[in-house]
Amino acid sequence: MRLKTKVNYIRMRMCLLFILFLSYSVPAIAEEDYEKALTMELEELMETKVSISSLRPKSLYKSPGTVSVITSKDISNMPARQLTDILKTLPGFDVRHNNFGEYFVSSGGIDNPSNILMMINGHRFNDFYTGGALYDIPVDNIEKVEIIRGPGSAIYGTNAMIAVINIITKKRETAKIKAGGGTYDTKKANFEYGKKGEDLSYFAFAEIYDTAGADGVVSSDALLHTPQYSRAPMKQKDNKRKYMLNGGMEYKSTEFSVNYYREDRGPNFAYENILSDKSEVSAEFVSMDVTRSFGSEEHLKFTPRIFADRWAWNNRIQLYPDGYTDNRDLNNDGSVEYFPEGIRQNKSYEFYTTGAEVKLEKKHDAGHYFIGGITAESSMLSKTSIETNYSGEPSSGAVVRPYFANWNNYSFPEKSRSVYAAFIQDDWELTETTNFVGGVRYDHYSDFGSSTNPRLSIIHSPTEKVGIKIQYATAFRAPTFKELYDKTNIQFYGNQHLSAERLESVEAGVWFKYEENSYIYLTRFRNIIRDYITTMFNTSLAVTTEYENSGTLEVNGYSVESRHTFDQYTYINWNATFFNTRDEISSSWITNYPQFRANAGFNFSLPSMTFVSLNGMYSDIARANARTFQERALDMRAKTGPFHMVNMAITKKGILKGFNLKLSAFNLLNTDYREVYSDVRYRLPGPNETYETKNLIPSNQRMFMFEIEKEF
């Protein structure tokens, strides 16, 4: 214990010495020139233009709905490795890991990442098989992150139920390289290049990121009844390697862009809470967009777009560890089955989407805009494969959960769907102080039917310092291909008769600019989700449990956010959110999501262009959901929190000639916070665990990251 304290003390002293070094080192360029280049007055901040909620540039406070924006100027100084580090600082978002190392992002009091639409430069990044997205997007190429904290189906269609995230990448004339390294054998390198001409411009960015991940030890796993097969205690396998490339060119009114992302990771804790270090998951995404604009808004702007993307997943899973012995003679050879390399399952698939859309824009007068569009796309689930070295009835066996090994020898079929959609929106400044936005979108799916979603929003500013927003909207989420067709898991069995989830939302917000450099924004919302897609936990492993439209949820939430700016480098921002979510059918609370979250950030400058960013987060208690009698009777649910976490970054800009340095510390206080993950409701506890026990996944421990950047 004394040794650990001494090591922590040495680390803190090194950080302080680094701060002093950066603060008093001599810059290579004039500080006043650098300040001139980076100055961001409050009026620019308050009038930051976003287009995510109205499809045309508008200030935050004149945009319909509850909108957030994070710019590259904030990101460059804050402690952030990937998009998830940014989302953690925003009101209403909860970021965790699932037990296979994938980030699990939820928002608005609803614990379902498939209800969040994720986009890169307006291109959908959700996987139609699971409905979710990968959130490990590197931050160094992000120009801006625009977010709707609420429904967005009236212009974006499926998935845009409780939030919409759009990453806008950089398109600057620049040349940069960056390299970094940190704790847990973490390494990264990237480059950015951009060139702008009178007619032709082109941009490119590439990054590789590799880490061995956290080194926590898992004390127990789900092999309660057969401890002879358990590998606990064992260090978790949290390794991850990521590749990202995006680029494009613009020639006059034509734009071409391409995105590539690949992620290879280990199981973190292990699939189905059974410890194993021989499982791997690979995910690969590639997309292409071509857009061309004709005309102008004053007459009629006509913008056609064609797009295509491909997802490929390859899950190589060891369900039970080396040396597992089954208690049955499955092949009738007179002896029980022995698996020297454990029980394995290899599952892979590819998902293709192609489509075209046309957007029309018409400016009636100075404050009256009409926008409409049509979309047609086709998606196909292809090259599906599932292989296992184990089969058998799920009701018996030597271990608790043998039903994940393709218990019914199911051959996963290829499936496809077609989608046709149309939307219209009227954006009208009724008076100098009142703006109206109204619209509706119609989506038709070949596999489940149609959905129509309107939106009505009023923004009123009675004074220059006060603004009021009121919005009514509906949204939907199409059933995923996993929920419709996957029949390899007896407890999560596909159901081809599912309907879409539906949301009805009412929200109201008030913002107040109480000083020239300060504002506060209050939001109240109420969401009703009907036909919620879920499965009801069943204690019998022999009973098939299908996905079904069996939930009706009511969410009431409040949020407050504020920012006070002292000068262009020094500001304080904070936010807090409170949710309560009730399942109306069972009259029970959904508590898998922490009901209270708060964030605070303090950014300031030291001499010689040195910047410090300090972010703190507090999360209240989150318990796994228990909606059915069986779940309550089992009393096997986990609990996490309350906990707090502090991240810090120190950035030195302009050292030597064109060099920037950055030191980041994540979970600076080394808080043992234990994240609740996506399937926690179905986990089994370790020995002697009770309802109040923390999750089995070790927390992300303290991590340091050092980066050096060279601008040419």
Secondary structure, DSSP 4 states (H G I P E B T S, - for coil): -HHHHHHHHHHHHHHHHHHHHHHHSPBSS-HHHHHHHH---HHHHHT-EE-TTTSS-EEGGGSSS-EEEEEHHHHHHS--SBHHHHHTTSTTEEEEE-TTS-EEEEETTB--GGGEEEEETTEE---TTTS------BSTTEEEEEEESS--HHHH-TTTTSEEEEEEE---SEEEEEEEEETTTEEEEEEEEEEE-SSEEEEEEEEEEEE-----EE---S--S-GGG---SEE-B--EEEEEEEEEEEETTEEEEEEEEEEEE--BT-GGG---SS-EEEEEEEEEEEEE-EEETTTEEEEEEEEEEEEEEEEEEEEE-TTEE-SS-TTSSSS--EETT-EEEEEEEEEEEEEEEEEEEEEEETTEEEEEEEEEEEEEEEEEEEEES----TT-SSSS-GGGTTTT---PPPEEEEEEEEEEEEEEE-SSSEEEEEEEEEEEETTTEEEEEEEEEEEEEEETTEEEEEEEEEEEEPPPHHHHH--S-TTSB--TT---EEEEEEEEEEEEEEETTEEEEEEEEEEEEEEEEE----S-TTS--B-EEEEEEEEEEEEEEEEEESSSS-EEEEEEEEEEEEETTTTEE--SS-SEEEEEEEEEEETTTEEEEEEEEEE--EE----SHHHHHHT---EE--EEEEEEEEEEEEETTTEEEEEEEESTT--------TTGGG----TT--TTPBPSSPPP--EEEEEEEEE-
